[in-house]
Amino acid sequence: MRTKPVLTDEDVKKMAAAAEAHAVANHWIVTIAILDDGGHLLHLHRMDGAAPGTVEMATAKGRTAVLGRRETKVYEDVIKQGRTAFLSAPITAMVEGGVPIIVDGETVGSIGVSGVKSEQDAAIARAGIAALEIG
């Protein structure tokens, strides 16, 4: 039997705080979702003023990133390159802003963000992941 790393409550709190701090520092109003390796919600924060629809989008971006084990930007790029049949794939958010959390080669969760430009959403997610002490 093999073992694998898992996110702890403390990990989630650190990532959530770092992601939110990055958003606040840039004056970006977003929703931040952190999910476990099965795509289940561990943390959700809709900042004051973030649109209600950002909740579903952030969660979907996170779920897509963790189940696909890659950033959601990969899917967006595939579609932009003309592979429109990919739109029928059974994943829910094929736009940038979902980033998997990888520890020791294992996908242990993801962060999905929605509310500003897609590349800014992804930057917030990466800032959260950077707070995770890996190693």
N, CA, C and O atoms as CSV, one atom per row, in Angstrom:
chain,resi,resn,atom,element,x,y,z
A,1,MET,N,N,0.851,-1.169,0.000
A,1,MET,CA,C,0.000,0.000,0.000
A,1,MET,C,C,0.904,1.241,0.000
A,1,MET,O,O,1.936,1.270,0.670
A,2,ARG,N,N,0.505,2.248,-0.751
A,2,ARG,CA,C,1.295,3.470,-0.786
A,2,ARG,C,C,0.669,4.534,0.096
A,2,ARG,O,O,-0.508,4.455,0.448
A,3,THR,N,N,1.448,5.503,0.439
A,3,THR,CA,C,0.936,6.628,1.209
A,3,THR,C,C,1.060,7.876,0.356
A,3,THR,O,O,1.866,7.926,-0.573
A,4,LYS,N,N,0.268,8.871,0.669
A,4,LYS,CA,C,0.340,10.126,-0.074
A,4,LYS,C,C,0.037,11.287,0.844
A,4,LYS,O,O,-0.658,11.133,1.848
A,5,PRO,N,N,0.561,12.450,0.499
A,5,PRO,CA,C,0.282,13.629,1.323
A,5,PRO,C,C,-1.169,14.073,1.173
A,5,PRO,O,O,-1.795,13.855,0.136
A,6,VAL,N,N,-1.686,14.693,2.216
A,6,VAL,CA,C,-3.033,15.264,2.185
A,6,VAL,C,C,-2.991,16.657,2.805
A,6,VAL,O,O,-2.117,16.952,3.619
A,7,LEU,N,N,-3.910,17.487,2.429
A,7,LEU,CA,C,-4.011,18.829,2.988
A,7,LEU,C,C,-4.575,18.768,4.404
A,7,LEU,O,O,-5.515,18.023,4.678
A,8,THR,N,N,-3.992,19.555,5.292
A,8,THR,CA,C,-4.513,19.666,6.651
A,8,THR,C,C,-5.321,20.965,6.759
A,8,THR,O,O,-5.279,21.812,5.867
A,9,ASP,N,N,-6.043,21.101,7.847
A,9,ASP,CA,C,-6.774,22.347,8.091
A,9,ASP,C,C,-5.813,23.527,8.111
A,9,ASP,O,O,-6.118,24.592,7.575
A,10,GLU,N,N,-4.651,23.337,8.730
A,10,GLU,CA,C,-3.661,24.409,8.812
A,10,GLU,C,C,-3.165,24.798,7.422
A,10,GLU,O,O,-2.990,25.983,7.136
A,11,ASP,N,N,-2.939,23.815,6.558
A,11,ASP,CA,C,-2.523,24.096,5.178
A,11,ASP,C,C,-3.563,24.957,4.467
A,11,ASP,O,O,-3.227,25.939,3.805
A,12,VAL,N,N,-4.806,24.581,4.613
A,12,VAL,CA,C,-5.901,25.296,3.954
A,12,VAL,C,C,-5.977,26.731,4.468
A,12,VAL,O,O,-6.151,27.662,3.681
A,13,LYS,N,N,-5.849,26.912,5.765
A,13,LYS,CA,C,-5.901,28.264,6.346
A,13,LYS,C,C,-4.755,29.128,5.823
A,13,LYS,O,O,-4.963,30.295,5.494
A,14,LYS,N,N,-3.545,28.566,5.744
A,14,LYS,CA,C,-2.388,29.323,5.243
A,14,LYS,C,C,-2.598,29.737,3.788
A,14,LYS,O,O,-2.356,30.887,3.419
A,15,MET,N,N,-3.050,28.791,2.970
A,15,MET,CA,C,-3.250,29.101,1.556
A,15,MET,C,C,-4.359,30.121,1.368
A,15,MET,O,O,-4.233,31.038,0.556
A,16,ALA,N,N,-5.443,29.964,2.116
A,16,ALA,CA,C,-6.567,30.900,2.002
A,16,ALA,C,C,-6.123,32.316,2.379
A,16,ALA,O,O,-6.462,33.279,1.691
A,17,ALA,N,N,-5.372,32.438,3.461
A,17,ALA,CA,C,-4.912,33.754,3.905
A,17,ALA,C,C,-3.979,34.381,2.877
A,17,ALA,O,O,-4.085,35.574,2.591
A,18,ALA,N,N,-3.067,33.588,2.318
A,18,ALA,CA,C,-2.121,34.116,1.331
A,18,ALA,C,C,-2.828,34.516,0.044
A,18,ALA,O,O,-2.511,35.549,-0.545
A,19,ALA,N,N,-3.774,33.710,-0.391
A,19,ALA,CA,C,-4.516,34.027,-1.615
A,19,ALA,C,C,-5.319,35.311,-1.422
A,19,ALA,O,O,-5.315,36.191,-2.283
A,20,GLU,N,N,-5.999,35.408,-0.296
A,20,GLU,CA,C,-6.792,36.609,-0.043
A,20,GLU,C,C,-5.890,37.843,0.091
A,20,GLU,O,O,-6.232,38.915,-0.409
A,21,ALA,N,N,-4.757,37.700,0.753
A,21,ALA,CA,C,-3.832,38.830,0.902
A,21,ALA,C,C,-3.344,39.317,-0.460
A,21,ALA,O,O,-3.203,40.520,-0.678
A,22,HIS,N,N,-3.086,38.385,-1.372
A,22,HIS,CA,C,-2.650,38.769,-2.723
A,22,HIS,C,C,-3.763,39.524,-3.446
A,22,HIS,O,O,-3.515,40.526,-4.116
A,23,ALA,N,N,-4.978,39.033,-3.303
A,23,ALA,CA,C,-6.115,39.710,-3.939
A,23,ALA,C,C,-6.298,41.116,-3.360
A,23,ALA,O,O,-6.463,42.078,-4.109
A,24,VAL,N,N,-6.269,41.234,-2.053
A,24,VAL,CA,C,-6.459,42.530,-1.398
A,24,VAL,C,C,-5.347,43.498,-1.793
A,24,VAL,O,O,-5.613,44.669,-2.067
A,25,ALA,N,N,-4.107,43.021,-1.824
A,25,ALA,CA,C,-2.970,43.884,-2.172
A,25,ALA,C,C,-3.112,44.470,-3.575
A,25,ALA,O,O,-2.595,45.550,-3.860
A,26,ASN,N,N,-3.814,43.753,-4.444
A,26,ASN,CA,C,-4.006,44.205,-5.822
A,26,ASN,C,C,-5.368,44.840,-6.057
A,26,ASN,O,O,-5.704,45.203,-7.184
A,27,HIS,N,N,-6.152,44.972,-4.988
A,27,HIS,CA,C,-7.498,45.559,-5.071
A,27,HIS,C,C,-8.409,44.736,-5.979
A,27,HIS,O,O,-9.218,45.284,-6.728
A,28,TRP,N,N,-8.266,43.416,-5.900
A,28,TRP,CA,C,-9.089,42.496,-6.686
A,28,TRP,C,C,-10.146,41.877,-5.776
A,28,TRP,O,O,-9.826,41.364,-4.704
A,29,ILE,N,N,-11.383,41.925,-6.199
A,29,ILE,CA,C,-12.492,41.368,-5.423
A,29,ILE,C,C,-12.905,40.051,-6.073
A,29,ILE,O,O,-13.388,40.026,-7.205
A,30,VAL,N,N,-12.707,38.963,-5.342
A,30,VAL,CA,C,-12.876,37.627,-5.917
A,30,VAL,C,C,-13.515,36.663,-4.931
A,30,VAL,O,O,-13.742,36.975,-3.762
A,31,THR,N,N,-13.793,35.485,-5.454
A,31,THR,CA,C,-14.140,34.332,-4.623
A,31,THR,C,C,-13.005,33.331,-4.749
A,31,THR,O,O,-12.496,33.082,-5.842
A,32,ILE,N,N,-12.613,32.758,-3.610
A,32,ILE,CA,C,-11.524,31.787,-3.547
A,32,ILE,C,C,-12.082,30.472,-3.028
A,32,ILE,O,O,-12.713,30.429,-1.972
A,33,ALA,N,N,-11.847,29.400,-3.775
A,33,ALA,CA,C,-12.278,28.063,-3.376
A,33,ALA,C,C,-11.058,27.154,-3.281
A,33,ALA,O,O,-10.221,27.136,-4.183
A,34,ILE,N,N,-10.960,26.410,-2.201
A,34,ILE,CA,C,-9.896,25.422,-2.042
A,34,ILE,C,C,-10.567,24.066,-1.908
A,34,ILE,O,O,-11.482,23.883,-1.105
A,35,LEU,N,N,-10.089,23.111,-2.718
A,35,LEU,CA,C,-10.703,21.787,-2.767
A,35,LEU,C,C,-9.682,20.705,-2.435
A,35,LEU,O,O,-8.478,20.913,-2.585
A,36,ASP,N,N,-10.165,19.551,-1.984
A,36,ASP,CA,C,-9.282,18.423,-1.705
A,36,ASP,C,C,-9.043,17.633,-2.987
A,36,ASP,O,O,-9.485,18.038,-4.062
A,37,ASP,N,N,-8.349,16.516,-2.874
A,37,ASP,CA,C,-7.970,15.733,-4.054
A,37,ASP,C,C,-9.143,15.071,-4.764
A,37,ASP,O,O,-8.993,14.604,-5.893
A,38,GLY,N,N,-10.285,15.024,-4.136
A,38,GLY,CA,C,-11.478,14.467,-4.768
A,38,GLY,C,C,-12.404,15.528,-5.338
A,38,GLY,O,O,-13.478,15.212,-5.850
A,39,GLY,N,N,-11.989,16.787,-5.251
A,39,GLY,CA,C,-12.808,17.870,-5.771
A,39,GLY,C,C,-13.865,18.354,-4.800
A,39,GLY,O,O,-14.842,18.985,-5.200
A,40,HIS,N,N,-13.668,18.054,-3.507
A,40,HIS,CA,C,-14.626,18.460,-2.485
A,40,HIS,C,C,-14.156,19.748,-1.819
A,40,HIS,O,O,-12.971,19.920,-1.535
A,41,LEU,N,N,-15.087,20.630,-1.582
A,41,LEU,CA,C,-14.788,21.945,-1.047
A,41,LEU,C,C,-14.284,21.876,0.396
A,41,LEU,O,O,-14.916,21.275,1.265
A,42,LEU,N,N,-13.122,22.513,0.628
A,42,LEU,CA,C,-12.562,22.636,1.971
A,42,LEU,C,C,-12.679,24.060,2.496
A,42,LEU,O,O,-12.767,24.281,3.703
A,43,HIS,N,N,-12.679,25.026,1.575
A,43,HIS,CA,C,-12.730,26.440,1.956
A,43,HIS,C,C,-13.385,27.227,0.825
A,43,HIS,O,O,-13.123,26.983,-0.353
A,44,LEU,N,N,-14.236,28.170,1.199
A,44,LEU,CA,C,-14.831,29.068,0.219
A,44,LEU,C,C,-14.986,30.433,0.855
A,44,LEU,O,O,-15.537,30.566,1.948
A,45,HIS,N,N,-14.493,31.448,0.159
A,45,HIS,CA,C,-14.663,32.818,0.647
A,45,HIS,C,C,-15.013,33.716,-0.530
A,45,HIS,O,O,-14.235,33.867,-1.472
A,46,ARG,N,N,-16.192,34.303,-0.457
A,46,ARG,CA,C,-16.586,35.322,-1.433
A,46,ARG,C,C,-16.360,36.662,-0.771
A,46,ARG,O,O,-17.043,37.013,0.192
A,47,MET,N,N,-15.402,37.409,-1.288
A,47,MET,CA,C,-15.075,38.707,-0.712
A,47,MET,C,C,-16.240,39.666,-0.897
A,47,MET,O,O,-17.033,39.523,-1.828
A,48,ASP,N,N,-16.337,40.645,-0.003
A,48,ASP,CA,C,-17.380,41.660,-0.115
A,48,ASP,C,C,-17.326,42.300,-1.498
A,48,ASP,O,O,-16.280,42.782,-1.933
A,49,GLY,N,N,-18.458,42.297,-2.173
A,49,GLY,CA,C,-18.552,42.904,-3.487
A,49,GLY,C,C,-18.346,41.948,-4.649
A,49,GLY,O,O,-18.604,42.312,-5.796
A,50,ALA,N,N,-17.890,40.743,-4.380
A,50,ALA,CA,C,-17.718,39.767,-5.464
A,50,ALA,C,C,-19.096,39.317,-5.948
A,50,ALA,O,O,-20.015,39.121,-5.152
A,51,ALA,N,N,-19.221,39.160,-7.245
A,51,ALA,CA,C,-20.506,38.763,-7.831
A,51,ALA,C,C,-20.905,37.363,-7.356
A,51,ALA,O,O,-20.040,36.506,-7.177
A,52,PRO,N,N,-22.195,37.124,-7.153
A,52,PRO,CA,C,-22.657,35.811,-6.709
A,52,PRO,C,C,-22.209,34.660,-7.627
A,52,PRO,O,O,-21.910,33.565,-7.151
A,53,GLY,N,N,-22.166,34.912,-8.926
A,53,GLY,CA,C,-21.772,33.862,-9.867
A,53,GLY,C,C,-20.335,33.406,-9.718
A,53,GLY,O,O,-19.972,32.337,-10.208
A,54,THR,N,N,-19.508,34.203,-9.047
A,54,THR,CA,C,-18.106,33.816,-8.874
A,54,THR,C,C,-17.948,32.608,-7.957
A,54,THR,O,O,-16.935,31.911,-8.017
A,55,VAL,N,N,-18.934,32.360,-7.119
A,55,VAL,CA,C,-18.876,31.197,-6.225
A,55,VAL,C,C,-18.862,29.908,-7.053
A,55,VAL,O,O,-18.003,29.046,-6.865
A,56,GLU,N,N,-19.813,29.793,-7.960
A,56,GLU,CA,C,-19.886,28.595,-8.797
A,56,GLU,C,C,-18.665,28.475,-9.705
A,56,GLU,O,O,-18.130,27.382,-9.897
A,57,MET,N,N,-18.229,29.600,-10.260
A,57,MET,CA,C,-17.100,29.559,-11.184
A,57,MET,C,C,-15.805,29.184,-10.473
A,57,MET,O,O,-15.044,28.361,-10.982
A,58,ALA,N,N,-15.541,29.769,-9.309
A,58,ALA,CA,C,-14.317,29.441,-8.566
A,58,ALA,C,C,-14.309,27.967,-8.179
A,58,ALA,O,O,-13.286,27.294,-8.302
A,59,THR,N,N,-15.440,27.473,-7.714
A,59,THR,CA,C,-15.537,26.066,-7.329
A,59,THR,C,C,-15.333,25.161,-8.537
A,59,THR,O,O,-14.627,24.156,-8.449
A,60,ALA,N,N,-15.946,25.510,-9.659
A,60,ALA,CA,C,-15.808,24.707,-10.876
A,60,ALA,C,C,-14.374,24.725,-11.393
A,60,ALA,O,O,-13.869,23.696,-11.843
A,61,LYS,N,N,-13.715,25.873,-11.337
A,61,LYS,CA,C,-12.311,25.949,-11.766
A,61,LYS,C,C,-11.445,25.050,-10.887
A,61,LYS,O,O,-10.587,24.322,-11.387
A,62,GLY,N,N,-11.676,25.105,-9.582
A,62,GLY,CA,C,-10.919,24.246,-8.671
A,62,GLY,C,C,-11.167,22.778,-8.922
A,62,GLY,O,O,-10.230,21.980,-8.933
A,63,ARG,N,N,-12.421,22.412,-9.123
A,63,ARG,CA,C,-12.769,21.004,-9.373
A,63,ARG,C,C,-12.144,20.519,-10.680
A,63,ARG,O,O,-11.622,19.406,-10.744
A,64,THR,N,N,-12.194,21.337,-11.703
A,64,THR,CA,C,-11.604,20.970,-12.988
A,64,THR,C,C,-10.089,20.787,-12.855
A,64,THR,O,O,-9.525,19.842,-13.407
A,65,ALA,N,N,-9.439,21.685,-12.128
A,65,ALA,CA,C,-7.982,21.600,-11.959
A,65,ALA,C,C,-7.571,20.345,-11.198
A,65,ALA,O,O,-6.610,19.677,-11.579
A,66,VAL,N,N,-8.283,20.022,-10.138
A,66,VAL,CA,C,-7.875,18.861,-9.340
A,66,VAL,C,C,-8.208,17.546,-10.043
A,66,VAL,O,O,-7.398,16.620,-10.025
A,67,LEU,N,N,-9.367,17.451,-10.652
A,67,LEU,CA,C,-9.724,16.193,-11.310
A,67,LEU,C,C,-8.921,15.976,-12.590
A,67,LEU,O,O,-8.618,14.838,-12.949
A,68,GLY,N,N,-8.576,17.064,-13.277
A,68,GLY,CA,C,-7.764,16.956,-14.484
A,68,GLY,C,C,-6.275,16.957,-14.206
A,68,GLY,O,O,-5.469,16.662,-15.088
A,69,ARG,N,N,-5.910,17.293,-12.965
A,69,ARG,CA,C,-4.511,17.336,-12.533
A,69,ARG,C,C,-3.654,18.280,-13.365
A,69,ARG,O,O,-2.481,18.018,-13.632
A,70,ARG,N,N,-4.274,19.385,-13.766
A,70,ARG,CA,C,-3.551,20.415,-14.528
A,70,ARG,C,C,-4.287,21.734,-14.386
A,70,ARG,O,O,-5.459,21.777,-14.011
A,71,GLU,N,N,-3.578,22.804,-14.693
A,71,GLU,CA,C,-4.221,24.114,-14.626
A,71,GLU,C,C,-5.339,24.204,-15.655
A,71,GLU,O,O,-5.241,23.636,-16.743
A,72,THR,N,N,-6.379,24.905,-15.313
A,72,THR,CA,C,-7.506,25.032,-16.230
A,72,THR,C,C,-7.129,25.805,-17.488
A,72,THR,O,O,-7.810,25.691,-18.507
A,73,LYS,N,N,-6.068,26.580,-17.433
A,73,LYS,CA,C,-5.597,27.300,-18.614
A,73,LYS,C,C,-5.256,26.327,-19.742
A,73,LYS,O,O,-5.397,26.677,-20.914
A,74,VAL,N,N,-4.817,25.129,-19.415
A,74,VAL,CA,C,-4.506,24.123,-20.433
A,74,VAL,C,C,-5.739,23.852,-21.289
A,74,VAL,O,O,-5.645,23.778,-22.514
A,75,TYR,N,N,-6.886,23.706,-20.647
A,75,TYR,CA,C,-8.121,23.444,-21.379
A,75,TYR,C,C,-8.531,24.651,-22.220
A,75,TYR,O,O,-8.962,24.513,-23.365
A,76,GLU,N,N,-8.388,25.826,-21.633
A,76,GLU,CA,C,-8.719,27.051,-22.366
A,76,GLU,C,C,-7.867,27.156,-23.630
A,76,GLU,O,O,-8.373,27.488,-24.702
A,77,ASP,N,N,-6.572,26.870,-23.496
A,77,ASP,CA,C,-5.670,26.956,-24.648
A,77,ASP,C,C,-6.017,25.930,-25.732
A,77,ASP,O,O,-5.933,26.234,-26.922
A,78,VAL,N,N,-6.402,24.734,-25.328
A,78,VAL,CA,C,-6.791,23.695,-26.290
A,78,VAL,C,C,-7.981,24.174,-27.119
A,78,VAL,O,O,-8.011,23.997,-28.337
A,79,ILE,N,N,-8.942,24.769,-26.460
A,79,ILE,CA,C,-10.131,25.253,-27.159
A,79,ILE,C,C,-9.780,26.431,-28.062
A,79,ILE,O,O,-10.255,26.510,-29.195
A,80,LYS,N,N,-8.950,27.347,-27.564
A,80,LYS,CA,C,-8.535,28.496,-28.374
A,80,LYS,C,C,-7.772,28.067,-29.622
A,80,LYS,O,O,-7.785,28.769,-30.634
A,81,GLN,N,N,-7.113,26.928,-29.553
A,81,GLN,CA,C,-6.358,26.426,-30.702
A,81,GLN,C,C,-7.259,25.705,-31.701
A,81,GLN,O,O,-6.774,25.133,-32.677
A,82,GLY,N,N,-8.575,25.732,-31.456
A,82,GLY,CA,C,-9.507,25.210,-32.440
A,82,GLY,C,C,-10.136,23.874,-32.120
A,82,GLY,O,O,-10.975,23.399,-32.885
A,83,ARG,N,N,-9.769,23.266,-31.042
A,83,ARG,CA,C,-10.346,21.961,-30.712
A,83,ARG,C,C,-11.651,22.179,-29.941
A,83,ARG,O,O,-11.747,21.886,-28.749
A,84,THR,N,N,-12.650,22.701,-30.653
A,84,THR,CA,C,-13.913,23.055,-30.019
A,84,THR,C,C,-14.716,21.839,-29.553
A,84,THR,O,O,-15.601,21.975,-28.708
A,85,ALA,N,N,-14.426,20.672,-30.083
A,85,ALA,CA,C,-15.101,19.464,-29.615
A,85,ALA,C,C,-14.823,19.228,-28.138
A,85,ALA,O,O,-15.585,18.541,-27.457
A,86,PHE,N,N,-13.737,19.796,-27.650
A,86,PHE,CA,C,-13.370,19.656,-26.241
A,86,PHE,C,C,-14.398,20.315,-25.324
A,86,PHE,O,O,-14.445,20.018,-24.131
A,87,LEU,N,N,-15.224,21.210,-25.880
A,87,LEU,CA,C,-16.261,21.854,-25.083
A,87,LEU,C,C,-17.284,20.858,-24.538
A,87,LEU,O,O,-17.999,21.163,-23.583
A,88,SER,N,N,-17.358,19.674,-25.136
A,88,SER,CA,C,-18.302,18.667,-24.659
A,88,SER,C,C,-17.685,17.731,-23.625
A,88,SER,O,O,-18.340,16.789,-23.177
A,89,ALA,N,N,-16.432,17.977,-23.240
A,89,ALA,CA,C,-15.772,17.150,-22.222
A,89,ALA,C,C,-16.503,17.287,-20.888
A,89,ALA,O,O,-17.078,18.335,-20.597
A,90,PRO,N,N,-16.479,16.222,-20.074
A,90,PRO,CA,C,-17.222,16.249,-18.804
A,90,PRO,C,C,-16.498,16.993,-17.680
A,90,PRO,O,O,-16.488,16.542,-16.535
A,91,ILE,N,N,-15.900,18.122,-18.014
A,91,ILE,CA,C,-15.313,18.997,-17.002
A,91,ILE,C,C,-16.079,20.303,-17.061
A,91,ILE,O,O,-16.727,20.601,-18.064
A,92,THR,N,N,-16.009,21.073,-16.005
A,92,THR,CA,C,-16.967,22.168,-15.917
A,92,THR,C,C,-16.420,23.564,-16.149
A,92,THR,O,O,-17.193,24.465,-16.474
A,93,ALA,N,N,-15.128,23.782,-15.999
A,93,ALA,CA,C,-14.608,25.142,-16.161
A,93,ALA,C,C,-13.319,25.112,-16.957
A,93,ALA,O,O,-12.259,24.760,-16.439
A,94,MET,N,N,-13.424,25.480,-18.206
A,94,MET,CA,C,-12.266,25.426,-19.084
A,94,MET,C,C,-11.718,26.818,-19.353
A,94,MET,O,O,-11.436,27.178,-20.496
A,95,VAL,N,N,-11.569,27.603,-18.276
A,95,VAL,CA,C,-10.966,28.918,-18.354
A,95,VAL,C,C,-9.921,29.032,-17.244
A,95,VAL,O,O,-10.032,28.383,-16.204
A,96,GLU,N,N,-8.925,29.848,-17.476
A,96,GLU,CA,C,-7.831,30.015,-16.523
A,96,GLU,C,C,-8.350,30.495,-15.172
A,96,GLU,O,O,-9.298,31.275,-15.087
A,97,GLY,N,N,-7.695,30.001,-14.110
A,97,GLY,CA,C,-8.062,30.401,-12.759
A,97,GLY,C,C,-8.152,29.248,-11.785
A,97,GLY,O,O,-8.383,29.454,-10.593
A,98,GLY,N,N,-7.970,28.021,-12.288
A,98,GLY,CA,C,-7.926,26.843,-11.429
A,98,GLY,C,C,-6.527,26.254,-11.477
A,98,GLY,O,O,-5.997,25.998,-12.558
A,99,VAL,N,N,-5.921,26.034,-10.304
A,99,VAL,CA,C,-4.544,25.553,-10.232
A,99,VAL,C,C,-4.467,24.363,-9.272
A,99,VAL,O,O,-4.902,24.470,-8.126
A,100,PRO,N,N,-3.918,23.228,-9.728
A,100,PRO,CA,C,-3.784,22.088,-8.824
A,100,PRO,C,C,-2.681,22.330,-7.792
A,100,PRO,O,O,-1.728,23.066,-8.047
A,101,ILE,N,N,-2.823,21.708,-6.642
A,101,ILE,CA,C,-1.810,21.744,-5.589
A,101,ILE,C,C,-1.080,20.411,-5.660
A,101,ILE,O,O,-1.671,19.359,-5.419
A,102,ILE,N,N,0.203,20.460,-5.990
A,102,ILE,CA,C,0.969,19.226,-6.176
A,102,ILE,C,C,2.078,19.156,-5.131
A,102,ILE,O,O,2.884,20.076,-4.996
A,103,VAL,N,N,2.103,18.051,-4.397
A,103,VAL,CA,C,3.106,17.814,-3.365
A,103,VAL,C,C,3.742,16.451,-3.634
A,103,VAL,O,O,3.045,15.440,-3.726
A,104,ASP,N,N,5.045,16.432,-3.756
A,104,ASP,CA,C,5.775,15.182,-4.014
A,104,ASP,C,C,5.191,14.417,-5.205
A,104,ASP,O,O,5.086,13.191,-5.175
A,105,GLY,N,N,4.816,15.149,-6.242
A,105,GLY,CA,C,4.278,14.533,-7.445
A,105,GLY,C,C,2.827,14.106,-7.352
A,105,GLY,O,O,2.279,13.581,-8.321
A,106,GLU,N,N,2.202,14.314,-6.227
A,106,GLU,CA,C,0.796,13.937,-6.015
A,106,GLU,C,C,-0.091,15.179,-6.040
A,106,GLU,O,O,0.246,16.196,-5.434
A,107,THR,N,N,-1.206,15.101,-6.726
A,107,THR,CA,C,-2.187,16.184,-6.699
A,107,THR,C,C,-3.012,16.017,-5.431
A,107,THR,O,O,-3.755,15.045,-5.290
A,108,VAL,N,N,-2.881,16.966,-4.510
A,108,VAL,CA,C,-3.535,16.853,-3.212
A,108,VAL,C,C,-4.746,17.771,-3.073
A,108,VAL,O,O,-5.470,17.711,-2.078
A,109,GLY,N,N,-4.959,18.615,-4.070
A,109,GLY,CA,C,-6.080,19.534,-4.029
A,109,GLY,C,C,-5.920,20.585,-5.102
A,109,GLY,O,O,-5.142,20.416,-6.040
A,110,SER,N,N,-6.662,21.676,-4.959
A,110,SER,CA,C,-6.576,22.765,-5.934
A,110,SER,C,C,-7.138,24.037,-5.328
A,110,SER,O,O,-7.826,24.028,-4.307
A,111,ILE,N,N,-6.814,25.131,-6.004
A,111,ILE,CA,C,-7.430,26.411,-5.672
A,111,ILE,C,C,-8.056,26.953,-6.953
A,111,ILE,O,O,-7.416,26.994,-8.004
A,112,GLY,N,N,-9.302,27.361,-6.850
A,112,GLY,CA,C,-9.999,28.007,-7.952
A,112,GLY,C,C,-10.379,29.417,-7.532
A,112,GLY,O,O,-10.837,29.637,-6.410
A,113,VAL,N,N,-10.189,30.364,-8.431
A,113,VAL,CA,C,-10.493,31.764,-8.129
A,113,VAL,C,C,-11.294,32.348,-9.281
A,113,VAL,O,O,-11.056,32.020,-10.444
A,114,SER,N,N,-12.243,33.215,-8.955
A,114,SER,CA,C,-13.035,33.879,-9.974
A,114,SER,C,C,-13.393,35.283,-9.494
A,114,SER,O,O,-13.676,35.506,-8.317
A,115,GLY,N,N,-13.373,36.224,-10.441
A,115,GLY,CA,C,-13.809,37.568,-10.109
A,115,GLY,C,C,-13.086,38.664,-10.859
A,115,GLY,O,O,-13.619,39.762,-11.016
A,116,VAL,N,N,-11.875,38.385,-11.327
A,116,VAL,CA,C,-11.124,39.368,-12.096
A,116,VAL,C,C,-10.688,38.697,-13.398
A,116,VAL,O,O,-11.222,37.646,-13.753
A,117,LYS,N,N,-9.732,39.282,-14.112
A,117,LYS,CA,C,-9.257,38.654,-15.341
A,117,LYS,C,C,-8.703,37.266,-15.020
A,117,LYS,O,O,-8.151,37.042,-13.943
A,118,SER,N,N,-8.855,36.355,-15.951
A,118,SER,CA,C,-8.466,34.970,-15.706
A,118,SER,C,C,-7.020,34.818,-15.242
A,118,SER,O,O,-6.732,34.029,-14.342
A,119,GLU,N,N,-6.105,35.580,-15.864
A,119,GLU,CA,C,-4.703,35.455,-15.456
A,119,GLU,C,C,-4.490,35.998,-14.044
A,119,GLU,O,O,-3.586,35.547,-13.341
A,120,GLN,N,N,-5.309,36.955,-13.623
A,120,GLN,CA,C,-5.237,37.467,-12.259
A,120,GLN,C,C,-5.822,36.444,-11.275
A,120,GLN,O,O,-5.299,36.261,-10.175
A,121,ASP,N,N,-6.902,35.787,-11.680
A,121,ASP,CA,C,-7.458,34.704,-10.864
A,121,ASP,C,C,-6.385,33.649,-10.601
A,121,ASP,O,O,-6.208,33.206,-9.466
A,122,ALA,N,N,-5.675,33.251,-11.650
A,122,ALA,CA,C,-4.636,32.234,-11.516
A,122,ALA,C,C,-3.492,32.719,-10.636
A,122,ALA,O,O,-2.929,31.937,-9.869
A,123,ALA,N,N,-3.145,33.984,-10.733
A,123,ALA,CA,C,-2.069,34.541,-9.899
A,123,ALA,C,C,-2.451,34.474,-8.418
A,123,ALA,O,O,-1.602,34.206,-7.568
A,124,ILE,N,N,-3.707,34.715,-8.117
A,124,ILE,CA,C,-4.176,34.624,-6.730
A,124,ILE,C,C,-4.072,33.176,-6.248
A,124,ILE,O,O,-3.618,32.919,-5.133
A,125,ALA,N,N,-4.491,32.242,-7.087
A,125,ALA,CA,C,-4.408,30.824,-6.721
A,125,ALA,C,C,-2.957,30.416,-6.468
A,125,ALA,O,O,-2.663,29.729,-5.490
A,126,ARG,N,N,-2.058,30.840,-7.347
A,126,ARG,CA,C,-0.639,30.498,-7.179
A,126,ARG,C,C,-0.057,31.111,-5.918
A,126,ARG,O,O,0.783,30.495,-5.261
A,127,ALA,N,N,-0.493,32.323,-5.569
A,127,ALA,CA,C,-0.022,32.958,-4.335
A,127,ALA,C,C,-0.445,32.137,-3.116
A,127,ALA,O,O,0.313,32.004,-2.155
A,128,GLY,N,N,-1.641,31.597,-3.163
A,128,GLY,CA,C,-2.098,30.735,-2.078
A,128,GLY,C,C,-1.269,29.476,-1.963
A,128,GLY,O,O,-0.866,29.079,-0.869
A,129,ILE,N,N,-1.019,28.848,-3.102
A,129,ILE,CA,C,-0.243,27.612,-3.109
A,129,ILE,C,C,1.184,27.866,-2.644
A,129,ILE,O,O,1.775,27.019,-1.974
A,130,ALA,N,N,1.741,29.014,-2.990
A,130,ALA,CA,C,3.110,29.343,-2.582
A,130,ALA,C,C,3.263,29.391,-1.065
A,130,ALA,O,O,4.364,29.201,-0.549
A,131,ALA,N,N,2.171,29.642,-0.348
A,131,ALA,CA,C,2.225,29.692,1.108
A,131,ALA,C,C,2.328,28.305,1.740
A,131,ALA,O,O,2.654,28.177,2.921
A,132,LEU,N,N,2.052,27.281,0.961
A,132,LEU,CA,C,2.106,25.910,1.466
A,132,LEU,C,C,3.564,25.505,1.602
A,132,LEU,O,O,4.330,25.582,0.642
A,133,GLU,N,N,3.935,25.084,2.769
A,133,GLU,CA,C,5.323,24.674,2.995
A,133,GLU,C,C,5.486,23.238,2.517
A,133,GLU,O,O,5.064,22.291,3.182
A,134,ILE,N,N,6.103,23.099,1.356
A,134,ILE,CA,C,6.293,21.777,0.754
A,134,ILE,C,C,7.736,21.341,1.008
A,134,ILE,O,O,8.681,22.085,0.749
A,135,GLY,N,N,7.879,20.142,1.509
A,135,GLY,CA,C,9.222,19.652,1.659
A,135,GLY,C,C,9.472,19.102,3.002
A,135,GLY,O,O,10.579,18.644,3.284
